[in-house]
Amino acid sequence: MTKSTEPIMKLNGYSIKDLEYTKEKNRLEKYDSGFQYSPSVGVDFKENKSIVTLKISLKDGSSRFGVKLVIQGQFDISESLSKSGEDAIAEAMFVNGTAILFPYARSVISMITGLDSSSTVLLPTINTTELWENYSDKSKNNGK
């Protein structure tokens, strides 16, 4: 007999909050070079809901174009995760929520860049566990 496991979170949907694609030199000067991303998490502990916001900025190496995207995912938090405590919820949403949301962001950016040229941009994969470790290390050091 196999034991069924409850998912720790459920994605209810996502929405694009902001999207900018530009080739204008004046705007491109305001972009950081390369690929940048920054997740943030908001949790309603009483309702067992969370919102993960992922901000992405991309400026290609030859400064031909830039893309900025803010995408937000709405999640339900499972009862088992909610019993784990606030720190466990924050970590799970940061790590897993970002990992769940990132492929949608990759798809949006690939679609936008592909519509404008034959050079579709595919964002690299990211290590969300390492991202959390770096984030929590910075938080601990700032708290000293």
Sequence and secondary structure as in RCSB ss.txt:
>XXXX:A:sequence
MTKSTEPIMKLNGYSIKDLEYTKEKNRLEKYDSGFQYSPSVGVDFKENKSIVTLKISLKDGSSRFGVKLVIQGQF
DISESLSKSGEDAIAEAMFVNGTAILFPYARSVISMITGLDSSSTVLLPTINTTELWENYSDKSKNNGK
>XXXX:A:secstr
       SEEEEEEEEEEEEEE  HHHHTTS SEEEEEEEEEEETTTTEEEEEEEEEEE TTSS EEEEEEEEEE
EE HHHHTT HHHHHHHIIIIIHHHHHHHHHHHHHHHHHHHSS         HHHHHHHHHHHHHHHT 
